[in-house]
């Protein structure tokens, strides 16, 4: 025999995504995922900048990401998907 009870559950829903660099709102009704990137970095054992076991997560809009890419001494690789 199954015994049941009513349980209230809540779910966290993202309602806003802002660029950590320029504070521009990235999430819209037309683009609920946002035009940008959510970046996470986990500091390794010898990490001097971040620290061992520390995870840094931030969101960056496409415009700010492009500005960072322009500053790179070696351009990143680029993959284009077949449509």
N, C-alpha and C positions, 0 to 999 in steps of 0.2 A: 504494500500500500504506500502510495506517495502522499507525503504530507506537504502542503504548500502554504506559503504566506506571501502577502504582497510586499514587495520591496521597491523603494524609490531609488532610482539610479540617476546620477548626473553625468553628463559628458562635457568635457571642456571643448569649446568651439572657438576657433580663431576668428576674432571680429575685426582685427586690425593688424596690418604688417607695415612697419615703417623702416626706411633705410637708416641704419645706424650711423651713416656718414652724413647725409644731408637732411634727414628726417622726413623725406618725401613719402607720402602714403603710396604703398605699392599694391595693395589689394583693392580691387574694384569689383563691381557686379559683373563686368565683362571679362575680367581676369581674376577670378577668385584665388588662384594660386599666386598671383603677383608676377610682375615682370622684373625678375631679379633672382637672387640666389640666397639660400640660407647656407651659411658656411660654418662648419664645426671643425675644430682642431683640438687634438688630444696631445698634451705635452708628454713627451717620452721621458725615459729614465734620466737622460743627461740634459734635459731641457733647461736652459738657463733663463730663457725669456718668459715662458709660460709657467713652467714648474711641473714636476713629476705628478702625474695623476690628475692634473687640472684640465678641464675641458672648457674651451672658449667657443661660444656660439654667437653668431651675429647675422643679420640680414642686410643685404646691400642691393640697391636698385641697379638696373642695367646701365644707366648713365654713369654712376659712380664706379661700377665694375669696369666699364670701358676706360675711364680715366686711370684706374690702377693698371690696367693692361697696357695702356700707352706708356707708362713709366717703366715697364719691365725691360731689362737689358736684353734678354732673350725672349722673343715672342712665344706665347704658349702654342701648343699644337691645337689644331682646329679640326673637328670632325663634322661633316655635313651629312644629315640623314637623307636617305632616298625617300621621295614622297610618292 
